[in-house]
Amino acid sequence: MRMYPVYKGLQKPLVYRGFKGKYIAYGISSLGLGLVTGGLAGALLNMYIGGLLTILSIAGGLLYTYSKQASGLHDKTRSREIFIHRIYLRRGYGKTGI
């Protein structure tokens, strides 16, 4: 009987430079948005203001993404309230004569 090695990392999220799973896309999006924002500000206002805005927006976006990642890949709002869903059905629902 032959034994084949099994790759055990299939259930682990993708990790790139400290960002995991969906936060990789969020980090790339914050980089792109920061570059576009800084480029527009540099073209419309001033080159130095655009460069400063680029650096600040990219750093802010990456820090925000990193802080959101700290709450976990599957963060959900947990409500402690009790929700009652009422069912409003008329009598004879589903009959063709109504």
Backbone as CSV, one residue per row, in Angstrom:
resi,resn,N_x,N_y,N_z,CA_x,CA_y,CA_z,C_x,C_y,C_z
1,MET,0.849,-1.172,0.000,0.000,0.000,0.000,0.895,1.235,0.000
2,ARG,0.617,2.186,-0.898,1.406,3.417,-0.983,0.792,4.498,-0.097
3,MET,1.643,5.294,0.499,1.181,6.416,1.318,1.525,7.714,0.598
4,TYR,0.550,8.589,0.473,0.756,9.874,-0.177,0.640,10.991,0.857
5,PRO,1.511,11.972,0.773,1.409,13.087,1.725,0.167,13.926,1.436
6,VAL,-0.476,14.363,2.467,-1.682,15.180,2.343,-1.349,16.580,2.815
7,TYR,-1.719,17.565,1.994,-1.483,18.959,2.365,-2.492,19.368,3.415
8,LYS,-2.014,19.745,4.589,-2.887,20.041,5.720,-3.292,21.510,5.818
9,GLY,-2.804,22.375,4.935,-3.092,23.800,5.058,-4.280,24.275,4.256
10,LEU,-5.145,23.371,3.818,-6.264,23.763,2.972,-7.319,24.566,3.726
11,GLN,-7.467,24.357,4.993,-8.492,25.047,5.755,-8.009,26.348,6.375
12,LYS,-6.768,26.704,6.127,-6.224,27.932,6.694,-6.435,29.087,5.722
13,PRO,-6.678,30.305,6.229,-6.856,31.443,5.321,-5.534,31.869,4.692
14,LEU,-5.632,32.493,3.544,-4.463,33.013,2.856,-3.879,34.169,3.663
15,VAL,-2.557,34.197,3.838,-1.895,35.244,4.614,-0.856,35.920,3.736
16,TYR,-0.902,37.257,3.689,0.089,38.028,2.940,0.462,39.256,3.740
17,ARG,1.709,39.330,4.166,2.252,40.457,4.919,1.402,40.836,6.135
18,GLY,0.929,39.870,6.841,0.185,40.107,8.061,-1.314,40.233,7.867
19,PHE,-1.778,40.342,6.629,-3.214,40.430,6.366,-3.724,39.049,5.982
20,LYS,-4.901,38.698,6.499,-5.448,37.364,6.288,-6.765,37.445,5.518
21,GLY,-6.963,36.506,4.630,-8.237,36.303,3.961,-8.766,37.525,3.235
22,LYS,-9.966,37.930,3.600,-10.622,39.047,2.918,-9.940,40.378,3.186
23,TYR,-9.137,40.463,4.237,-8.474,41.729,4.553,-7.319,42.033,3.603
24,ILE,-6.874,41.040,2.835,-5.892,41.306,1.785,-6.522,42.205,0.735
25,ALA,-7.739,41.894,0.329,-8.443,42.716,-0.661,-8.737,44.102,-0.100
26,TYR,-9.080,44.189,1.182,-9.329,45.495,1.788,-8.060,46.342,1.799
27,GLY,-6.920,45.713,2.080,-5.650,46.434,2.074,-5.287,46.924,0.688
28,ILE,-5.475,46.086,-0.319,-5.191,46.493,-1.700,-6.132,47.614,-2.124
29,SER,-7.389,47.534,-1.708,-8.353,48.593,-2.036,-7.971,49.914,-1.381
30,SER,-7.495,49.867,-0.157,-7.091,51.111,0.505,-5.849,51.704,-0.160
31,LEU,-4.945,50.849,-0.653,-3.789,51.349,-1.406,-4.230,52.039,-2.694
32,GLY,-5.106,51.383,-3.442,-5.583,51.965,-4.699,-6.361,53.245,-4.495
33,LEU,-7.238,53.250,-3.495,-8.025,54.449,-3.215,-7.144,55.596,-2.743
34,GLY,-6.122,55.284,-1.958,-5.189,56.319,-1.514,-4.405,56.921,-2.668
35,LEU,-3.994,56.080,-3.613,-3.270,56.589,-4.775,-4.149,57.466,-5.658
36,VAL,-5.388,57.043,-5.869,-6.313,57.838,-6.688,-6.630,59.161,-6.005
37,THR,-6.896,59.112,-4.703,-7.203,60.342,-3.959,-6.015,61.302,-3.970
38,GLY,-4.840,60.787,-3.719,-3.646,61.629,-3.732,-3.342,62.174,-5.117
39,GLY,-3.553,61.362,-6.154,-3.333,61.829,-7.518,-4.281,62.938,-7.906
40,LEU,-5.541,62.798,-7.540,-6.516,63.859,-7.828,-6.203,65.129,-7.048
41,ALA,-5.844,64.978,-5.790,-5.508,66.150,-4.986,-4.242,66.822,-5.520
42,GLY,-3.277,66.019,-5.988,-2.060,66.591,-6.556,-2.327,67.319,-7.857
43,ALA,-3.243,66.807,-8.651,-3.563,67.451,-9.921,-4.407,68.704,-9.729
44,LEU,-5.290,68.682,-8.764,-6.207,69.810,-8.585,-5.663,70.884,-7.652
45,LEU,-4.958,70.491,-6.610,-4.534,71.465,-5.608,-3.040,71.785,-5.717
46,ASN,-2.237,70.839,-5.257,-0.808,71.085,-5.169,-0.102,69.738,-5.112
47,MET,1.093,69.644,-5.642,1.831,68.391,-5.648,2.168,67.947,-4.219
48,TYR,2.536,68.871,-3.363,2.908,68.523,-1.994,1.689,68.092,-1.176
49,ILE,0.576,68.764,-1.375,-0.654,68.368,-0.674,-1.108,66.999,-1.162
50,GLY,-0.981,66.754,-2.455,-1.340,65.443,-2.999,-0.466,64.336,-2.456
51,GLY,0.834,64.580,-2.352,1.732,63.576,-1.793,1.444,63.301,-0.335
52,LEU,1.193,64.355,0.417,0.868,64.190,1.833,-0.458,63.451,2.008
53,LEU,-1.435,63.805,1.181,-2.740,63.140,1.259,-2.628,61.673,0.860
54,THR,-1.767,61.370,-0.104,-1.547,59.981,-0.508,-0.988,59.164,0.654
55,ILE,0.036,59.683,1.285,0.668,58.963,2.393,-0.301,58.797,3.561
56,LEU,-1.025,59.856,3.897,-1.950,59.783,5.028,-3.125,58.844,4.756
57,SER,-3.667,58.890,3.541,-4.819,58.035,3.262,-4.419,56.562,3.173
58,ILE,-3.260,56.265,2.598,-2.814,54.870,2.545,-2.512,54.353,3.947
59,ALA,-1.806,55.146,4.747,-1.483,54.719,6.113,-2.750,54.564,6.950
60,GLY,-3.674,55.498,6.811,-4.928,55.402,7.562,-5.755,54.196,7.149
61,GLY,-5.820,53.940,5.839,-6.581,52.784,5.359,-5.987,51.471,5.812
62,LEU,-4.664,51.361,5.769,-4.029,50.122,6.205,-4.140,49.917,7.716
63,LEU,-4.026,51.004,8.477,-4.196,50.884,9.931,-5.626,50.496,10.293
64,TYR,-6.590,51.079,9.587,-7.993,50.725,9.836,-8.243,49.256,9.485
65,THR,-7.706,48.810,8.353,-7.863,47.418,7.945,-7.210,46.481,8.954
66,TYR,-6.041,46.831,9.423,-5.349,45.997,10.405,-6.121,45.947,11.725
67,SER,-6.726,47.065,12.120,-7.500,47.063,13.373,-8.791,46.269,13.228
68,LYS,-9.404,46.303,12.044,-10.612,45.505,11.828,-10.279,44.016,11.794
69,GLN,-9.091,43.679,11.307,-8.679,42.284,11.244,-8.490,41.708,12.637
70,ALA,-8.169,42.548,13.586,-7.940,42.071,14.950,-9.205,41.487,15.568
71,SER,-10.383,41.890,15.064,-11.624,41.348,15.607,-11.964,39.988,15.005
72,GLY,-11.222,39.552,13.993,-11.409,38.218,13.428,-11.885,38.258,11.995
73,LEU,-11.721,37.128,11.323,-12.133,37.049,9.929,-13.643,37.029,9.782
74,HIS,-14.339,36.503,10.755,-15.781,36.355,10.665,-16.464,37.148,11.773
75,ASP,-16.159,38.429,11.867,-16.757,39.232,12.922,-18.201,39.552,12.567
76,LYS,-19.072,39.349,13.521,-20.489,39.619,13.347,-20.977,40.376,14.568
77,THR,-22.000,41.170,14.371,-22.585,41.865,15.507,-23.448,40.878,16.283
78,ARG,-23.204,40.793,17.536,-23.943,39.881,18.399,-24.972,40.688,19.184
79,SER,-26.215,40.418,18.953,-27.273,41.133,19.641,-27.789,40.295,20.803
80,ARG,-28.013,40.923,21.931,-28.525,40.228,23.111,-30.049,40.355,23.216
81,GLU,-30.674,40.975,22.222,-32.114,41.186,22.264,-32.858,39.944,21.807
82,ILE,-34.151,39.918,22.093,-35.015,38.832,21.651,-35.895,39.378,20.536
83,PHE,-35.863,38.733,19.398,-36.633,39.170,18.252,-37.799,38.215,18.038
84,ILE,-38.994,38.786,17.873,-40.193,37.994,17.614,-40.669,38.343,16.214
85,HIS,-40.695,37.355,15.347,-41.147,37.555,13.977,-42.574,37.045,13.863
86,ARG,-43.487,37.955,13.613,-44.891,37.583,13.500,-45.176,37.091,12.079
87,ILE,-46.083,36.141,11.994,-46.484,35.606,10.698,-47.885,36.118,10.402
88,TYR,-48.006,36.871,9.316,-49.296,37.409,8.908,-49.776,36.642,7.688
89,LEU,-50.650,35.676,7.906,-51.227,34.901,6.813,-52.739,35.022,6.872
90,ARG,-53.336,35.194,5.701,-54.797,35.211,5.638,-55.313,33.783,5.629
91,ARG,-56.554,33.640,6.024,-57.165,32.320,5.938,-57.392,31.994,4.474
92,GLY,-57.149,30.782,4.122,-57.330,30.359,2.755,-56.145,30.708,1.878
93,TYR,-55.029,30.957,2.485,-53.830,31.297,1.722,-53.425,30.106,0.864
94,GLY,-53.226,30.364,-0.400,-52.817,29.313,-1.304,-53.961,28.733,-2.111
95,LYS,-55.190,29.077,-1.789,-56.325,28.601,-2.582,-56.452,29.447,-3.844
96,THR,-56.923,28.852,-4.884,-57.020,29.575,-6.149,-58.255,30.460,-6.223
97,GLY,-59.239,30.294,-5.381,-60.473,31.062,-5.448,-60.384,32.424,-4.788
98,ILE,-59.303,32.755,-4.134,-59.222,34.030,-3.410,-58.497,35.060,-4.208
